[in-house]
Amino acid sequence: MDSTNQPRPVAVRLVSLDAFRGAIMLLMASGGLAIPRIAESFPDSRIWQIMGVHTEHAAWTGCTLWDLIQPAFMFMVGVALPWSIANRRNRGETVWQSWRHALMRSLVLVLLAVFLSSAWSKQTAWVFPNVLAQIGLGYPVLFLVAHGRTWMQWSAAFLILIVYGVAFAVYPTAPADFDWSTVGVAEDWTHLTGFAAHWDKNYNFAARFDQWLLNLFPREEAFVFNRGGYQTLNFIPSIATMIFGLLAGQMMRDSSSMWNKVRWLLVFGLMGLLSGVVLEQAGICPIVKRIWTPSWALFSAGWVCWLMAFFVVMIECLHLKKWAFPFVVAGLNPITLYCMWQLSAGFVRDNLKRHISPDIFLWMGETYEPMLQRGLVLVVLWLVLYWMYRRKIFIRV
């Protein structure tokens, strides 16, 4: 019998992945519920101070919950790719057709990122630290690596991190008399010392690259530095993050039991955490999310593996799904939520005040006004996603 006449297998969707993606997206769109601002009103509360720390980015070195949003999202891009490739093969697509789609997806993501970054600018803002741009820039490499053998994928991830780390290590550190104000670094900034100084804020290999690259585009004024220290070249070590997700996704598709897959996620997570900490403690490379150091790529991947393991245990192993429904709704339309959050949060906020009450965000008092404001805006955005979910409208790139 001609094999082309046989029914193609139907891919089983990993609900835990949708829920995990949705949880991360809702966390991002919450804006941290302005908890760091509220925590300032309770300087003696240990709970509020801890919550405040973990709902904003670390100043430079270290890791908070908020720092894990982007690596989690990029890791999940890798996790989802084996399903995407399998689905396209089942539909009869050739490798070249899939490759063309991957390139188009990359272009759309980068241009969408530029569009969103330019929403409040007088002209196009050609900057690329946005998570969508970072995924778009690295996606073609991820797609190519996905078609290699497992040992090649591991090798590619570590080769990327090693080469990228070496590029920083050989770039000279700032001279002793350097005027840090010229690159937007405050006078009271705590600088990295010793070998770690190669990864200092706004004076490093990636920062110098952006001073060249971003000034090739039309700008209102010359680009000198990014205030947060984020760089375009972050996408290179981020490819390793996506490859780690790819390896996890391939493992999740094999025939072993879900509990066995959870064990491997926990093992890989521990390996990532330990390797990242060892690199930092040995003075080889600090853990810095804002420039995606190799140690950060390993350390954050470890945490993301553990977070993903939690969702897999709850949903795939214990079959406890109802609690995750709000996350699944958001996880099935992540691009939509991201765009709505970027473009319409202010519109929603103003119309809630206009049509319900000017004091709608004040019913818990002025202290909690920013929390209530962001929380209610998030509810409205989720309701839009729920409306789309009920009508099976899913926007994908």
Secondary structure, 3 states (H helix, E strand, C coil): CCHHHCCCCCCCCCHHHHHHHHHHHHHHHCHHHHHHHHHCCCCCCHHHHHHHHHCCCCCCECCCCHHHHHHHHHHHHHHHHHHHHHHHHHCCCCHHHHHHHHHHHHHHHHHHHHHHHCCCCCCCCCCCCCHHHHHHHHHHHHHHHHCCCHHHHHHHHHHHHHHHHHHHHHCCCCCCCCCHHHHCCCCCCCCCCHHHHHHCCCCCHHHHHHHHHHHHCCCCCCCCCCCCCCCHHHHHHHHHHHHHHHHHHHHHCCCCCHHHHHHHHHHHHHHHHHHHHHHHHCCCCCCECCCCCHHHHHHHHHHHHHHHHHHHHHHHHCCCCHHHHHHHHHHCCHHHHHHHHHHHHHHHHHHHHHHCCCCHHHCCCHHHHHHHHHHHHHHHHHHHHHHHHHCCCCCCC
